[in-house]
Amino acid sequence: MLTTIALYLAVAFDIYWLVYAYLGIATWVLYLSVMRLQETRDGVGLTKPALIVGYIVLAIGLAHDCAFNFWNTPLLWELPQEWLFTPRCSRHCHQPGWKGAICTWYCDNALDRFAPGGKHCSCKA
């Protein structure tokens, strides 16, 4: 009985991390796409087909961002108060402790570095 419960918990833990990896990578790739589309739109402009596809990519990216934010509940040990992950990280990044460290890492390494202007989160002063 105890072995069966342990096996179920191990499988659930593995599934959690597989979904976390998928959501993290997919959301980040969609984020990179949207940031590049934004940079192009602000620079030389987008054609109508690129704009239409860009809005579709943006909608899919927002849905992934919401799911990723929700899926980070165990990692940050709280229910999300925001719909998207960036405002949640922006809220935590100035706090001391492990939540601030996690959110600052995400902002510095995955978000701000690829945003037009270099600032996506509000972690930097």
MODELLER restraints for C-alpha pairs under 7 A, 6 or more apart:
rsr = mdl.restraints
at = mdl.atoms
rsr.add(forms.Gaussian(group=physical.xy_distance, feature=features.Distance(at['CA:20:A'], at['CA:71:A']), mean=6.78, stdev=0.5))
rsr.add(forms.Gaussian(group=physical.xy_distance, feature=features.Distance(at['CA:23:A'], at['CA:64:A']), mean=6.64, stdev=0.5))
rsr.add(forms.Gaussian(group=physical.xy_distance, feature=features.Distance(at['CA:23:A'], at['CA:68:A']), mean=5.71, stdev=0.5))
rsr.add(forms.Gaussian(group=physical.xy_distance, feature=features.Distance(at['CA:24:A'], at['CA:68:A']), mean=6.61, stdev=0.5))
rsr.add(forms.Gaussian(group=physical.xy_distance, feature=features.Distance(at['CA:27:A'], at['CA:61:A']), mean=6.05, stdev=0.5))
rsr.add(forms.Gaussian(group=physical.xy_distance, feature=features.Distance(at['CA:27:A'], at['CA:64:A']), mean=5.52, stdev=0.5))
rsr.add(forms.Gaussian(group=physical.xy_distance, feature=features.Distance(at['CA:27:A'], at['CA:65:A']), mean=5.97, stdev=0.5))
rsr.add(forms.Gaussian(group=physical.xy_distance, feature=features.Distance(at['CA:30:A'], at['CA:57:A']), mean=6.82, stdev=0.5))
rsr.add(forms.Gaussian(group=physical.xy_distance, feature=features.Distance(at['CA:30:A'], at['CA:61:A']), mean=5.33, stdev=0.5))
rsr.add(forms.Gaussian(group=physical.xy_distance, feature=features.Distance(at['CA:31:A'], at['CA:61:A']), mean=6.58, stdev=0.5))
rsr.add(forms.Gaussian(group=physical.xy_distance, feature=features.Distance(at['CA:32:A'], at['CA:114:A']), mean=6.83, stdev=0.5))
rsr.add(forms.Gaussian(group=physical.xy_distance, feature=features.Distance(at['CA:34:A'], at['CA:54:A']), mean=6.96, stdev=0.5))
rsr.add(forms.Gaussian(group=physical.xy_distance, feature=features.Distance(at['CA:34:A'], at['CA:58:A']), mean=6.21, stdev=0.5))
rsr.add(forms.Gaussian(group=physical.xy_distance, feature=features.Distance(at['CA:35:A'], at['CA:115:A']), mean=5.90, stdev=0.5))
rsr.add(forms.Gaussian(group=physical.xy_distance, feature=features.Distance(at['CA:35:A'], at['CA:116:A']), mean=6.75, stdev=0.5))
rsr.add(forms.Gaussian(group=physical.xy_distance, feature=features.Distance(at['CA:37:A'], at['CA:54:A']), mean=6.74, stdev=0.5))
rsr.add(forms.Gaussian(group=physical.xy_distance, feature=features.Distance(at['CA:39:A'], at['CA:116:A']), mean=6.21, stdev=0.5))
rsr.add(forms.Gaussian(group=physical.xy_distance, feature=features.Distance(at['CA:40:A'], at['CA:46:A']), mean=6.62, stdev=0.5))
rsr.add(forms.Gaussian(group=physical.xy_distance, feature=features.Distance(at['CA:65:A'], at['CA:84:A']), mean=5.71, stdev=0.5))
rsr.add(forms.Gaussian(group=physical.xy_distance, feature=features.Distance(at['CA:65:A'], at['CA:85:A']), mean=6.24, stdev=0.5))
rsr.add(forms.Gaussian(group=physical.xy_distance, feature=features.Distance(at['CA:66:A'], at['CA:83:A']), mean=5.64, stdev=0.5))
rsr.add(forms.Gaussian(group=physical.xy_distance, feature=features.Distance(at['CA:66:A'], at['CA:84:A']), mean=5.16, stdev=0.5))
rsr.add(forms.Gaussian(group=physical.xy_distance, feature=features.Distance(at['CA:66:A'], at['CA:85:A']), mean=6.98, stdev=0.5))
rsr.add(forms.Gaussian(group=physical.xy_distance, feature=features.Distance(at['CA:69:A'], at['CA:80:A']), mean=6.95, stdev=0.5))
rsr.add(forms.Gaussian(group=physical.xy_distance, feature=features.Distance(at['CA:69:A'], at['CA:84:A']), mean=5.88, stdev=0.5))
rsr.add(forms.Gaussian(group=physical.xy_distance, feature=features.Distance(at['CA:69:A'], at['CA:85:A']), mean=4.78, stdev=0.5))
rsr.add(forms.Gaussian(group=physical.xy_distance, feature=features.Distance(at['CA:70:A'], at['CA:80:A']), mean=6.43, stdev=0.5))
rsr.add(forms.Gaussian(group=physical.xy_distance, feature=features.Distance(at['CA:73:A'], at['CA:79:A']), mean=5.51, stdev=0.5))
rsr.add(forms.Gaussian(group=physical.xy_distance, feature=features.Distance(at['CA:73:A'], at['CA:80:A']), mean=6.68, stdev=0.5))
rsr.add(forms.Gaussian(group=physical.xy_distance, feature=features.Distance(at['CA:76:A'], at['CA:99:A']), mean=6.14, stdev=0.5))
rsr.add(forms.Gaussian(group=physical.xy_distance, feature=features.Distance(at['CA:82:A'], at['CA:88:A']), mean=6.03, stdev=0.5))
rsr.add(forms.Gaussian(group=physical.xy_distance, feature=features.Distance(at['CA:86:A'], at['CA:121:A']), mean=6.10, stdev=0.5))
rsr.add(forms.Gaussian(group=physical.xy_distance, feature=features.Distance(at['CA:89:A'], at['CA:103:A']), mean=4.79, stdev=0.5))
rsr.add(forms.Gaussian(group=physical.xy_distance, feature=features.Distance(at['CA:90:A'], at['CA:121:A']), mean=5.51, stdev=0.5))
rsr.add(forms.Gaussian(group=physical.xy_distance, feature=features.Distance(at['CA:90:A'], at['CA:122:A']), mean=5.20, stdev=0.5))
rsr.add(forms.Gaussian(group=physical.xy_distance, feature=features.Distance(at['CA:90:A'], at['CA:123:A']), mean=5.88, stdev=0.5))
rsr.add(forms.Gaussian(group=physical.xy_distance, feature=features.Distance(at['CA:92:A'], at['CA:99:A']), mean=6.20, stdev=0.5))
rsr.add(forms.Gaussian(group=physical.xy_distance, feature=features.Distance(at['CA:92:A'], at['CA:100:A']), mean=4.99, stdev=0.5))
rsr.add(forms.Gaussian(group=physical.xy_distance, feature=features.Distance(at['CA:92:A'], at['CA:103:A']), mean=6.29, stdev=0.5))
rsr.add(forms.Gaussian(group=physical.xy_distance, feature=features.Distance(at['CA:93:A'], at['CA:100:A']), mean=4.21, stdev=0.5))
rsr.add(forms.Gaussian(group=physical.xy_distance, feature=features.Distance(at['CA:93:A'], at['CA:101:A']), mean=6.77, stdev=0.5))
rsr.add(forms.Gaussian(group=physical.xy_distance, feature=features.Distance(at['CA:93:A'], at['CA:103:A']), mean=5.20, stdev=0.5))
rsr.add(forms.Gaussian(group=physical.xy_distance, feature=features.Distance(at['CA:93:A'], at['CA:104:A']), mean=4.99, stdev=0.5))
rsr.add(forms.Gaussian(group=physical.xy_distance, feature=features.Distance(at['CA:93:A'], at['CA:123:A']), mean=5.59, stdev=0.5))
rsr.add(forms.Gaussian(group=physical.xy_distance, feature=features.Distance(at['CA:94:A'], at['CA:100:A']), mean=6.02, stdev=0.5))
rsr.add(forms.Gaussian(group=physical.xy_distance, feature=features.Distance(at['CA:94:A'], at['CA:123:A']), mean=6.51, stdev=0.5))
rsr.add(forms.Gaussian(group=physical.xy_distance, feature=features.Distance(at['CA:104:A'], at['CA:123:A']), mean=6.60, stdev=0.5))
rsr.add(forms.Gaussian(group=physical.xy_distance, feature=features.Distance(at['CA:107:A'], at['CA:121:A']), mean=5.96, stdev=0.5))
rsr.add(forms.Gaussian(group=physical.xy_distance, feature=features.Distance(at['CA:111:A'], at['CA:120:A']), mean=6.09, stdev=0.5))
rsr.add(forms.Gaussian(group=physical.xy_distance, feature=features.Distance(at['CA:112:A'], at['CA:118:A']), mean=5.01, stdev=0.5))
rsr.add(forms.Gaussian(group=physical.xy_distance, feature=features.Distance(at['CA:112:A'], at['CA:119:A']), mean=4.72, stdev=0.5))
rsr.add(forms.Gaussian(group=physical.xy_distance, feature=features.Distance(at['CA:112:A'], at['CA:120:A']), mean=4.87, stdev=0.5))
rsr.add(forms.Gaussian(group=physical.xy_distance, feature=features.Distance(at['CA:112:A'], at['CA:121:A']), mean=6.42, stdev=0.5))
